[in-house]
Amino acid sequence: MQTKILMVCLGNICRSPIAEGILFSKLPKDKFLVASAGTGNWHVGQQPDLRSIAVSKKHGINIENQKCQQFKTSDFDTFDYIYVMDSSNYNDVIKLAQNENQKKKVVLILNELHPEENRNVPDPYFGLDNGFELVFKMLDETCEIIAQQLIKNHSKISI
C-alpha cells in the first residue's frame, strides 16, 4: 500500500509542482505517491509555470508532465499527508476539512524544517528573477527532511 502525499499552493503552477517533483525524486516510487494541487482553479489542466519547469530541470527534476488540479474535499480521504505552502493555503484547506482527523493531515511545509515557526514559502510568481531558485532550494531542504521521516515511518527502506 502506498503512502500518499499532496503538496498544495494557490494556483498549482509554481510552488506545489516544484515540491511535488522534489519529494517524488527523493522517495521510492513503489512505496509513495506524490501529487500537487492548488486552492484556486485558474490553471486546472495546464502544466506548471515555465519558470518552475526550468528551475526544476536545472536541478535534474522533470515536472513538465504535471497537470494543475484544484484541491477538493475528497483529497482528505485520498492523501495521508497534505503539505501547504503558506498560511493562506493552510486556512483555505482547513476550511474544507470535515473533522479533526482531516485537519491533522494539513501541515505548513516549512514547519518540517522550522518547527512551529509557521513560515511561508514565498510565492515566486510576481517576485524577483531568482525567486524560483530560492523557492526550489527552500523546498529541497524541507523535502529532504520530509523524505527521511516518511521513509523511516512508512517503509523498511533506508536512504
C-alpha positions as CSV (number, residue, x, y, z in Angstrom):
1,M,0.0,0.0,0.0
2,Q,1.4,3.4,-1.0
3,T,1.6,6.4,1.3
4,K,0.1,9.4,-0.5
5,I,1.4,13.0,-0.1
6,L,-0.2,16.1,-1.5
7,M,1.5,19.5,-2.0
8,V,-0.8,22.5,-2.1
9,C,-0.3,26.1,-3.1
10,L,-2.5,28.8,-4.6
11,G,-2.6,28.1,-8.3
12,N,-0.7,24.8,-8.5
13,I,1.8,26.2,-11.1
14,C,4.8,27.4,-9.0
15,R,5.5,26.1,-5.5
16,S,3.4,22.9,-5.2
17,P,4.6,21.4,-8.6
18,I,8.2,22.1,-7.6
19,A,7.6,20.5,-4.2
20,E,5.9,17.5,-5.8
21,G,8.8,17.0,-8.2
22,I,11.4,17.3,-5.4
23,L,9.7,15.0,-3.0
24,F,8.9,12.4,-5.7
25,S,12.6,12.4,-6.6
26,K,13.6,11.5,-3.1
27,L,11.2,8.7,-2.4
28,P,10.9,5.0,-3.5
29,K,8.2,5.1,-6.3
30,D,6.7,1.8,-5.2
31,K,6.0,2.9,-1.7
32,F,5.0,6.6,-2.1
33,L,2.7,8.6,-4.4
34,V,3.3,12.4,-4.5
35,A,0.8,14.8,-6.2
36,S,0.0,18.6,-6.0
37,A,-3.0,20.8,-6.2
38,G,-4.0,24.5,-5.9
39,T,-6.6,26.1,-3.7
40,G,-7.7,28.1,-6.8
41,N,-9.0,26.8,-10.1
42,W,-7.4,29.3,-12.6
43,H,-4.9,26.8,-14.1
44,V,-6.7,23.4,-13.9
45,G,-5.4,21.2,-16.7
46,Q,-2.4,23.4,-17.5
47,Q,1.3,22.4,-16.9
48,P,3.3,24.3,-14.3
49,D,4.7,27.8,-14.9
50,L,7.6,27.6,-17.3
51,R,9.9,29.1,-14.6
52,S,9.0,26.2,-12.3
53,I,9.7,23.7,-15.0
54,A,13.1,25.4,-15.8
55,V,14.4,25.6,-12.2
56,S,13.4,22.0,-11.6
57,K,15.0,20.9,-14.8
58,K,18.2,22.8,-13.8
59,H,18.3,20.6,-10.7
60,G,17.6,17.3,-12.7
61,I,13.9,17.1,-12.0
62,N,11.3,16.9,-14.8
63,I,7.9,18.4,-13.9
64,E,6.7,19.3,-17.3
65,N,4.2,16.4,-17.5
66,Q,2.4,17.5,-14.4
67,K,-1.1,18.9,-14.8
68,C,-2.6,21.5,-12.5
69,Q,-5.6,20.5,-10.4
70,Q,-7.7,22.1,-7.7
71,F,-7.8,20.8,-4.1
72,K,-11.0,19.1,-3.4
73,T,-12.6,17.8,-0.2
74,S,-12.1,14.2,-1.3
75,D,-8.4,14.8,-1.2
76,F,-8.6,14.4,2.6
77,D,-9.7,10.8,2.1
78,T,-7.1,10.1,-0.7
79,F,-4.0,11.6,0.9
80,D,-2.2,10.7,4.1
81,Y,-0.3,14.0,4.3
82,I,-1.2,17.4,3.0
83,Y,1.6,20.0,2.9
84,V,0.6,23.6,2.2
85,M,3.0,26.3,1.2
86,D,1.6,29.3,3.2
87,S,-0.8,30.3,5.9
88,S,-3.4,31.4,3.3
89,N,-3.3,28.0,1.7
90,Y,-3.5,26.4,5.1
91,N,-6.6,28.4,6.0
92,D,-8.3,27.6,2.7
93,V,-7.6,23.9,3.1
94,I,-8.6,23.7,6.8
95,K,-12.0,25.4,5.9
96,L,-12.8,22.3,3.8
97,A,-11.9,19.8,6.5
98,Q,-14.9,18.0,7.9
99,N,-13.3,16.7,11.1
100,E,-10.3,16.8,13.3
101,N,-8.6,13.9,11.6
102,Q,-8.7,15.7,8.3
103,K,-7.3,18.8,9.9
104,K,-4.4,16.9,11.4
105,K,-3.2,15.9,7.9
106,V,-2.6,19.5,7.0
107,V,0.8,21.0,7.8
108,L,2.6,24.1,6.7
109,I,5.5,22.6,4.8
110,L,8.3,24.8,6.3
111,N,7.3,23.6,9.8
112,E,9.1,20.4,9.0
113,L,12.3,22.5,8.6
114,H,11.5,25.2,11.2
115,P,9.1,23.5,13.7
116,E,6.2,25.7,14.9
117,E,7.5,28.9,13.3
118,N,4.7,28.9,10.7
119,R,6.9,30.3,8.0
120,N,5.5,30.7,4.5
121,V,7.1,29.6,1.2
122,P,7.1,32.9,-0.7
123,D,5.1,32.8,-4.0
124,P,7.7,33.5,-6.7
125,Y,5.1,34.2,-9.4
126,F,5.4,38.0,-9.2
127,G,8.7,38.1,-7.4
128,L,12.3,38.6,-8.2
129,D,14.1,36.8,-11.0
130,N,15.9,34.5,-8.6
131,G,12.6,33.8,-6.7
132,F,12.1,30.4,-8.3
133,E,15.7,29.3,-7.4
134,L,15.2,30.5,-3.8
135,V,11.9,28.6,-3.5
136,F,13.5,25.5,-5.1
137,K,16.3,25.5,-2.5
138,M,13.9,26.1,0.4
139,L,11.7,23.2,-0.7
140,D,14.6,20.9,-1.5
141,E,15.9,21.3,2.0
142,T,12.5,20.8,3.5
143,C,11.6,17.8,1.3
144,E,14.9,16.1,2.3
145,I,13.6,16.1,5.9
146,I,10.1,15.0,4.9
147,A,11.5,12.2,2.8
148,Q,13.7,10.9,5.6
149,Q,10.7,11.0,8.0
150,L,8.4,9.2,5.5
151,I,10.9,6.5,4.7
152,K,11.6,5.9,8.4
153,N,7.9,5.8,9.3
154,H,6.4,4.0,6.3
155,S,8.9,1.6,4.8
156,K,11.7,-0.7,5.6
157,I,14.0,1.2,3.2
158,S,16.7,3.5,4.3
159,I,18.4,6.3,2.5
